């Protein structure tokens, strides 16, 4: 896609997602890639006839609020969109990926319609295919213990990794949330931590004793290293830093988890999100209230948390058979 006007339009939309809808940088990048793929397809079909100068002036006028754009920047209809989706289907994308691409197009066209960049929204005629509900994957407490004990915490990077793993399991937070933690977000005395979740919503989550111990050990090593160089960590500095002192990325954390899975001889398909699922499942297994788990996970809807109850149904049945006076087998 070489049309700079179309690129500018997509960037305006992505800015809207991050600035007004508070999408994460990762989701914004995914939406951007989806839109570039869509525009490339339409251009290859001759579906866009662009008057660069006219559209450049239109976009400039729109940015200053002095004109109303009524023509379509991307001249496509529902048939073109359906053809694009059929092409994606031939490429064997997963149902989840297809659903996200449709969501991208739906948000983009709705935004264009609201901005009066298009007189109609063809996405109102496109349905999102139903996805088979997949139960979240969880691993056992014993497997979690093996993973958490894998890092060598006698050196600073290993201590950092142990603290990250302990924090992930102690709180059930997402990878994007753990890398966003600042030093000032940690309340050692109150044994809790401030988490910035989706939509920039903040919540306070408790820290378990093992996570606190790992964090204190790691930060003690960090502070000693900084002090030896005449430096100190401020409240707005990243809690978990890379070897150069910068903020760790989500990708780096995923790579670290993959590394320790190998060392612990565990399933390589386990991910940081599996740790989150295991956190929720283990809490419910041990009698935690569903709404409390909802708050800890940062779910807006209880239905998002209820999926974990399916994972505990076997344990629930065992408990029923043992406790109910008329549950004995005949």
C-alpha positions as CSV (number, residue, x, y, z in Angstrom):
1,X,0.0,0.0,0.0
2,X,1.8,3.1,-1.3
3,X,-1.0,5.7,-1.0
4,X,0.2,8.1,1.7
5,X,-3.3,9.5,2.0
6,X,-4.8,6.1,2.9
7,X,-1.9,5.5,5.3
8,X,-2.7,8.9,7.0
9,X,-6.3,7.9,7.3
10,X,-5.5,4.6,8.9
11,X,-3.1,6.4,11.3
12,X,-5.9,8.8,12.3
13,X,-8.1,5.8,13.1
14,X,-5.3,4.1,15.1
15,X,-4.8,7.3,17.0
16,X,-8.5,7.3,17.8
17,X,-8.2,3.7,19.1
18,X,-5.4,4.5,21.5
19,X,-6.3,8.0,22.6
20,X,-10.1,7.7,22.9
21,X,-10.8,4.0,23.1
22,X,-7.7,3.3,25.2
23,X,-6.7,0.3,23.1
24,X,-3.3,-1.3,24.1
25,X,-0.4,-0.7,21.7
26,X,-0.4,-4.4,20.8
27,X,-4.1,-4.3,19.8
28,X,-3.5,-1.1,17.9
29,X,-0.7,-2.8,15.9
30,X,-2.9,-5.8,15.1
31,X,-5.7,-3.5,13.9
32,X,-3.2,-1.5,11.8
33,X,-1.9,-4.7,10.1
34,X,-5.5,-5.9,9.5
35,X,-6.3,-2.6,7.7
36,X,-3.2,-2.5,5.6
37,X,-4.0,-6.1,4.5
38,X,-7.5,-5.0,3.6
39,X,-6.5,-2.0,1.7
40,X,-3.8,-3.9,-0.2
41,X,-6.5,-6.4,-1.3
42,X,-8.8,-3.7,-2.5
43,X,-6.0,-2.0,-4.4
44,X,-5.1,-5.3,-6.1
45,X,-8.7,-5.6,-7.2
46,X,-8.8,-2.1,-8.6
47,X,-11.4,-1.3,-6.0
48,X,-9.9,2.1,-5.0
49,X,-9.7,5.0,-7.4
50,X,-7.8,7.7,-5.6
51,X,-7.6,11.4,-6.4
52,X,-4.6,12.1,-4.2
53,X,-4.8,15.8,-4.4
54,X,-8.5,15.9,-3.7
55,X,-8.2,13.5,-0.8
56,X,-5.2,15.3,0.6
57,X,-7.1,18.6,0.7
58,X,-10.2,16.8,2.1
59,X,-8.1,15.3,5.0
60,X,-6.4,18.7,5.7
61,X,-9.8,20.4,5.8
62,X,-11.2,17.7,8.1
63,X,-8.2,18.1,10.5
64,X,-9.0,21.8,10.8
65,X,-12.7,21.4,11.1
66,X,-13.5,23.6,8.1
67,X,-15.1,21.1,5.8
68,X,-17.4,18.1,5.8
69,X,-16.1,15.1,3.9
70,X,-19.0,13.2,2.2
71,X,-17.2,11.0,-0.3
72,X,-15.7,7.7,0.5
73,X,-12.0,7.5,0.9
74,X,-12.0,3.7,0.5
75,X,-14.5,3.0,-2.3
76,X,-15.6,-0.5,-1.4
77,X,-19.0,-2.1,-0.9
78,X,-20.3,-5.2,1.0
79,X,-19.4,-7.5,-2.0
80,X,-15.8,-6.4,-1.9
81,X,-15.6,-7.0,1.8
82,X,-17.1,-10.4,1.4
83,X,-14.6,-11.2,-1.3
84,X,-11.8,-10.1,1.1
85,X,-13.1,-12.3,3.9
86,X,-13.4,-15.2,1.5
87,X,-9.8,-14.7,0.5
88,X,-8.8,-14.8,4.1
89,X,-10.7,-18.0,4.5
90,X,-8.6,-19.6,1.8
91,X,-5.5,-18.7,3.8
92,X,-6.7,-20.9,6.7
93,X,-6.7,-18.2,9.4
94,X,-8.0,-19.3,12.8
95,X,-11.6,-18.4,13.8
96,X,-10.3,-16.1,16.4
97,X,-8.1,-14.2,13.9
98,X,-10.9,-14.0,11.4
99,X,-13.2,-12.6,14.2
100,X,-10.6,-9.9,15.0
101,X,-10.2,-8.9,11.4
102,X,-13.9,-8.5,11.1
103,X,-14.0,-6.5,14.3
104,X,-11.2,-4.3,12.8
105,X,-13.2,-3.6,9.7
106,X,-16.4,-3.0,11.7
107,X,-14.7,-0.4,14.0
108,X,-13.0,1.3,11.0
109,X,-16.1,1.7,8.9
110,X,-18.1,2.8,11.9
111,X,-15.5,5.4,12.7
112,X,-15.4,6.6,9.0
113,X,-19.2,6.8,9.0
114,X,-19.2,8.9,12.2
115,X,-16.5,11.2,10.6
116,X,-18.7,11.5,7.5
117,X,-16.0,10.0,5.4
118,X,-18.5,7.5,4.0
119,X,-22.2,7.8,3.4
120,X,-22.9,4.1,4.2
121,X,-21.4,1.4,6.4
122,X,-21.2,-1.9,4.5
123,X,-20.1,-3.8,7.7
124,X,-23.7,-3.6,9.0
125,X,-24.4,-6.5,6.5
126,X,-21.5,-8.6,7.7
127,X,-22.0,-11.1,10.5
128,X,-19.2,-12.4,12.7
129,X,-19.1,-16.2,12.6
130,X,-19.7,-17.9,15.9
131,X,-16.6,-19.3,17.5
132,X,-16.5,-22.5,19.3
133,X,-16.0,-21.8,23.0
134,X,-12.6,-22.9,24.2
135,X,-12.0,-23.5,27.8
136,X,-8.9,-21.7,29.1
137,X,-6.0,-24.0,29.7
138,X,-4.7,-24.4,33.3
139,X,-1.8,-26.4,34.7
140,X,-1.4,-28.0,38.1
141,X,0.0,-26.4,41.2
142,X,3.0,-28.9,41.0
143,X,3.7,-27.7,37.5
144,X,3.5,-24.1,38.6
145,X,5.9,-24.8,41.4
146,X,8.4,-26.3,38.9
147,X,8.2,-23.3,36.7
148,X,8.6,-20.7,39.4
149,X,11.6,-22.5,40.8
150,X,13.4,-22.6,37.5
151,X,15.2,-19.2,37.5
152,X,18.5,-19.0,39.3
153,X,17.9,-16.0,41.7
154,X,21.5,-15.8,42.9
155,X,22.1,-13.3,40.1
156,X,20.1,-10.2,39.3
157,X,18.5,-11.3,36.0
158,X,17.5,-14.6,37.4
159,X,16.1,-12.8,40.5
160,X,14.1,-10.5,38.2
161,X,12.7,-13.5,36.3
162,X,11.7,-15.3,39.5
163,X,10.0,-12.1,40.7
164,X,8.1,-11.8,37.4
165,X,6.9,-15.4,37.5
166,X,5.9,-15.2,41.1
167,X,4.0,-11.9,40.4
168,X,2.2,-13.4,37.5
169,X,1.0,-16.3,39.5
170,X,0.3,-14.4,42.7
171,X,-1.8,-11.8,41.0
172,X,-3.1,-13.4,37.7
173,X,-2.3,-10.2,35.8
174,X,-1.6,-10.1,32.1
175,X,1.9,-9.8,30.6
176,X,1.1,-6.3,29.3
177,X,0.2,-5.4,32.9
178,X,3.3,-6.8,34.5
179,X,5.6,-4.9,32.2
180,X,3.7,-1.7,32.9
181,X,4.3,-1.8,36.6
182,X,6.4,1.1,38.0
183,X,8.4,1.0,41.2
184,X,5.9,3.4,42.9
185,X,3.1,1.0,42.1
186,X,4.4,-1.5,44.6
187,X,3.1,-1.1,48.1
188,X,5.4,-3.3,50.2
189,X,3.8,-2.4,53.5
190,X,0.3,-3.0,52.3
191,X,1.4,-6.1,50.4
192,X,-0.4,-5.0,47.2
193,X,0.3,-3.6,43.8
194,X,-1.4,-1.1,41.5
195,X,-2.2,-2.6,38.1
196,X,-3.2,-0.6,35.0
197,X,-5.4,-2.9,32.9
198,X,-7.4,-2.7,29.7
199,X,-8.9,0.7,29.0
200,X,-6.3,2.2,31.4
201,X,-8.4,1.1,34.4
202,X,-6.5,0.9,37.6
203,X,-7.0,-1.8,40.3
204,X,-5.2,-2.8,43.4
205,X,-4.4,-6.5,43.8
206,X,-2.9,-8.3,46.8
207,X,0.5,-9.9,46.7
208,X,1.2,-13.3,48.3
209,X,4.1,-13.9,50.6
210,X,6.2,-15.8,48.0
211,X,5.8,-13.0,45.4
212,X,6.7,-10.4,48.0
213,X,9.8,-12.3,49.1
214,X,10.9,-12.7,45.4
215,X,10.2,-9.0,44.8
216,X,12.1,-7.9,47.9
217,X,15.1,-10.1,46.9
218,X,15.1,-8.7,43.4
219,X,14.8,-5.1,44.4
220,X,17.5,-5.5,47.0
221,X,19.9,-6.6,44.3
222,X,18.8,-3.8,41.9
223,X,19.1,-1.1,44.6
224,X,22.6,-2.4,45.6
225,X,23.7,-2.3,42.0
226,X,22.3,1.2,41.4
227,X,23.8,2.5,44.6
228,X,27.3,1.2,43.6
229,X,26.9,3.4,40.5
230,X,25.6,6.5,42.4
231,X,22.1,6.0,41.1
232,X,18.7,5.1,42.5
233,X,15.3,3.9,41.2
234,X,12.5,6.5,41.1
235,X,8.8,5.8,41.6
236,X,8.1,6.2,37.9
237,X,10.8,3.9,36.8
238,X,9.9,0.4,35.5
239,X,9.8,-2.2,38.2
240,X,11.1,-4.9,35.9
241,X,14.1,-3.8,33.7
242,X,16.2,-5.4,31.0
243,X,20.0,-5.7,31.2
244,X,20.3,-2.2,29.9
245,X,18.1,-0.7,32.5
246,X,15.1,-0.1,30.2
247,X,11.5,-1.4,30.6
248,X,11.0,-5.0,29.6
249,X,8.7,-5.7,26.7
250,X,5.8,-8.2,26.7
251,X,7.7,-10.2,24.1
252,X,10.8,-10.4,26.3
253,X,8.6,-11.8,29.2
254,X,7.1,-14.4,26.9
255,X,10.6,-15.5,25.7
256,X,11.7,-15.8,29.4
257,X,8.7,-18.0,30.2
258,X,9.4,-20.2,27.2
259,X,13.0,-20.5,28.3
260,X,12.1,-21.6,31.8
261,X,9.5,-24.1,30.5
262,X,12.3,-25.9,28.7
263,X,14.4,-25.9,31.8
264,X,11.6,-27.2,33.9
265,X,10.7,-29.9,31.3
266,X,7.2,-28.6,30.9
267,X,4.8,-28.3,27.9
268,X,6.2,-25.6,25.6
269,X,2.7,-24.6,24.7
270,X,2.2,-23.1,28.2
271,X,2.2,-19.3,28.0
272,X,2.0,-16.4,30.5
273,X,-1.7,-16.4,29.9
274,X,-1.8,-20.1,31.0
275,X,-0.4,-18.8,34.4
276,X,-3.3,-16.3,34.5
277,X,-5.8,-19.1,33.9
278,X,-4.1,-21.3,36.5
279,X,-4.3,-18.5,39.0
280,X,-8.1,-18.2,38.6
281,X,-8.7,-21.9,38.5
282,X,-6.6,-22.7,41.6
283,X,-8.4,-19.9,43.5
284,X,-11.8,-21.3,42.6
285,X,-10.7,-24.8,43.4
286,X,-9.9,-23.7,46.9
287,X,-13.2,-22.0,47.4
288,X,-12.6,-18.4,46.3
289,X,-15.7,-16.3,45.5
290,X,-16.3,-15.8,41.8
291,X,-16.8,-12.1,42.1
292,X,-13.6,-11.7,44.0
293,X,-11.8,-13.6,41.2
294,X,-13.5,-11.3,38.7
295,X,-12.1,-8.2,40.6
296,X,-8.6,-9.7,40.8
297,X,-8.5,-10.6,37.0
298,X,-9.8,-7.1,36.1
299,X,-12.8,-8.5,34.2
300,X,-15.6,-6.0,33.6
301,X,-18.2,-8.7,33.1
302,X,-18.8,-11.7,35.4
303,X,-19.4,-13.9,32.3
304,X,-15.8,-13.5,31.4
305,X,-14.8,-15.1,34.8
306,X,-17.5,-17.8,34.8
307,X,-15.7,-19.7,32.1
308,X,-13.3,-20.8,34.8
309,X,-16.1,-22.6,36.7
310,X,-16.1,-25.3,34.0
311,X,-12.5,-26.2,34.8
312,X,-13.5,-26.8,38.5
313,X,-16.6,-28.9,37.8
314,X,-14.7,-32.2,38.5
315,X,-13.4,-30.9,41.8
316,X,-16.9,-29.7,42.6
317,X,-18.3,-33.1,41.9
318,X,-15.8,-34.8,44.2
319,X,-16.6,-32.4,46.9
320,X,-20.3,-33.0,46.5
321,X,-19.9,-36.7,46.6
322,X,-17.9,-36.5,49.8
323,X,-20.1,-33.9,51.6
324,X,-23.7,-34.5,50.6
325,X,-25.5,-37.1,52.9
326,X,-27.5,-38.6,50.0
327,X,-24.7,-38.6,47.4
328,X,-23.5,-42.1,48.1
329,X,-23.6,-44.5,45.2
330,X,-26.5,-47.0,45.3
